[in-house]
Amino acid sequence: MNTKHITDREERKEAKRAARKKAAPKAKRASGVARGSMKKKVKKMAKGQRKR
């Protein structure tokens, strides 16, 4: 939602909340998708190498 035209902070918050309430619920994340701390970590890299 674009709220750049609203200058008053409280008014903008109310507009955003209303839009969130009206929006369709988001789909659940697929079971095979790792998120955040569950992702594979990069162990140790030589200096100057790309990490991923």
N, C-alpha and C positions, 0 to 999 in steps of 0.2 A: 504494500500500500504506500502510495506517495503522499507524504504529509509535509512536503517542503513549503507549501503555500500557507500553512498554519503557523503563525508566529508564537501564539500563546502555548506554553508548555503543557499546562493542565488540559487545555482543549485538545491538543495533539494526542495526549495520553488517552483521553476518552475516545477519540476517533479510532485509535489503534486497537483499543480493547474491544470496541464494538465490532470492528472488522474481524478480529480474531474469533469472536463469539459466532459471527455469521459464517465464517469460512468452514468448508467441509473438513472433517477430521482427517489428519494425515494417516497414511497407511503405515502399518507396523514395519519395522526393518526386517529384511529377510534373515532367516536363521543362520545362513552361512556367511553373513557379512560381519567381519570383526570391526569393532569400534574402539577408538582411543587406546586404552591400556592393554586391550586384547590383541592389538596388531603385532606383527612380527617386528622385533627390534633389529636394528643394524648393529652388529657386534662391534668390530673394531676395523677401521679403515686405515690404509696407508695415507700419509699426508699428500694432498694434491689430487686424490682420486675423487670421483663423483660418488656420492653416498648411495644414490638409488638409481 
